[in-house]
Amino acid sequence: MESVSAMREVSGSGREQIDATARTAAAGKHAGGRRPGETRTRAAILSAARVCFAERGFDGTSLRRIAETAGVDQSLVHHFYGTKESLFLQALARPGKIEEAITAAARGERDGIGERMVRAHLSVWDDVSSRPALMTMVRSAAIHRAAAARLRETATGILARALSGVITGDDAMLRTSMVATQLIGLAMMRYVALLEPLASADTETVVRYYGRALQAIMEE
């Protein structure tokens, strides 16, 4: 039950961090609704937005819900971020860890690179600080152009740079996009759709089976 348990842990940890930030900021709240701890308040709103967008996507999330989750007045959401669109774009900021993990996994011997790539991909999704932004991007890509563009850059841009010395030939970009499709599909079904028994499978089992598929694409 590793992945499902991690999913609950991410959700709980994200909300606990929001609550702690909101409580700290609330201690200094002015009567007029403005808070002296602007950095803390902005952080609480952005964290809440990532949790809400990750859970419900762009269309299913309102600024009112984000404000309630962050424990702030809705006017403060408008004050710091303006529109839902601008807040969403901030929430889409890609975790730096994903490029670091994928780049590191691509180094070394060609043998076993498929398993290393899958393990690195899962490690970022299992990270409580990274998953909300990734969930936001994947959930919203089908209906929001900015999310789709960010997903394409994450899927092919990062992989293309990391695998430039591994996947070569006239069809290099095609095969790179196939690797991306494998990884995104895995994340979608394991973490978003919670398809069983994939969602509860232990990491090394997933790495073993999925690594073979990626290895075959990269070695073609």
N, C-alpha and C positions, 0 to 999 in steps of 0.2 A: 504493500500500500504506500510505497515511498513517495510516488508523484502526487497522489491525492492528498496525502498528509502534508506534503510541502505546499500544495495549493492552499490548504486551509491556513498553514503557518504564514504564508505570504500575506493573505488577506487580513489575518489577525494582526500581524506585525505592522502592516501598513496603517491600519486603523489606530493601533496603539500609539504609533509615532505621531499621527495627526492629532490625537487627543492630548498627548503630552505637549506638543507644540502649541496647540490652541489654549491649553490651560495656562501655560507660561505667559503667552501674550495677553490673555484675559486679565491677568493680575494687574496690568497697567492700563486697562481700557479707559478712555476718556468718556465723559458724558455725551459728547457729540458723536460718538461712534468711531473716532479715529484712535489708532493705537500707536504708542511710542515705539514699540518693537516692530517696525515695518518689515525688517528682514524675516523675522519669525513668522509674521502674519502672511507674507507672500509665500513663504515656504509651506506653511500649513495649507494654504489654498491650493498651491500646485500639487502637493501630495494628495490632497482630497480629490482634485481633478483627475489625477492619474488612476486612483482607485475607482472612481465613478466611471470614467471612460473605459477602463479595463473591464468593468463588470457589465456595462450597458451599451458601449459604443457611443459614437458621436450623437446620433439622433435620439437615443434613449436617455441622454443625460441633459439635465437642465442646470442653469446657473444657480437656481434656488437649491437644488439637491446638493450641489458642490458646496454651497455656503453652509448648509445644514451639516454636512459631513465634516467640514473644517471647523464648525462651531463659531462662525463669524456672521456678521450681517451681510446680506447680499450686496449691499451698496459697496462694501469693501472689495468684493470680487470685481465689480465694475471699475472701482477706483484703481486697482492694481493691474488689472488685465484687460479691461475694456469689454470686448465681445467674447462670446463663447468660442468663436473661431480662433481668435488670437490666443486664448487660453489653451485651446486644443493643440495649436501649433507648438506652444511651449511644452505641453505634456508629451508631445511626440519626440522630444529630444532623445536621440539614440544613445543608449548607455555605451560609454567608451569601452567597457569590459568586453563587449561582443567582438569588436575588431581585434582587441588584444588577444582574446582567447582563440579566435579563428586563425589569426596570423601565426601564433605560437604553434598551433596544431599542425599547420601546413609545413612547418620546418621539419627537417630530419629525413629519414629514409622513406622512400615511396611505399615500401611494404608497411602496412598497418596504418596508412594515412587516413583511410576511410573511418576506422574506429576512432582515431584521434579527433577527427572532425566532428563526429557525432557526440563524443564525450564532451568536447569543448562547447558545442551548441547546447547540450543539455545542462551543462554547468551554469551557463548564463541564465537560462530559463529557470533554473532552480534557485537562483540567487534572489533573495527577498528584495534587494534594492534595484534589481534590473527588470523583474517580470512585469510590473505595472505598465511601464512604457512600451514594452514589447507586446503585451496584451492589447493595449490601446491601438497600436499600429496594425496588428493582425486583424482585430475585430472590425476596424473601421475601413480597412483598405478597399473593400468591395463597394463602399458608398461615398467615400471621401477621397478626392483627388490628391490632396496633400499626403494623406496616409498611404495611398497607393504608391505615390512617388517615393516616399520615404522607405516603404517596404522594398521597392525595386532597387533602390540604392543600397539598402542593407543586404538584399539577397544577392545581387550581382556585382555591385561595386566593391564591397568588402571581399567577396569571394574571388572576384577577378584579380584583385591585387594580391591576395594571399596565395592563389593557385597559379599565378602567371608562369611560374617555372615548372609546374606539375602537369597542367593540362595545356597541351600545345597542338598546333595544327590548324587547318582551315576551319574546323568545327569546334574550336576551343570555347568560343562564347556559348555555343549551343550546349555543349557538355557542362559548362559552368552553370548555365541556367537550369540544367537538369539536376545538378547537385543542389542548387538553391531550392528547387521544387521539392526535392526529397526532404530537406531540412525543415522547410516551412510547413509542408504537409504533416510531418511528424509533430511539430510544435502545435499545430492547429488541433489535431486529433488527441494528443496527449494532454494538453494543458487548457484548451478552450472547449472543445466538444466533450472532453473527458471520456473518450471511447475506451470501454473495457474489453479485454484485460490490459490493453496498452497503457492506460492511465495509471494503473497500479503496478505495472511491471517494474522490477528493479532496474536500475540504470545499466548495469553491465549486461543484462540480457538484451536490452534494447540496443546497446552499443554493438554487441556481437552480431545481431541480425542486420541492423541497418548499416553497420560498417561495411558489410559485404556488398551491399547495393551501391554505396558510394565508391567503394574500391573498384568495382566493375566499370562504372562510368568513367572514372579517372584514368583507368588503365586501357581503355578501348583503343 
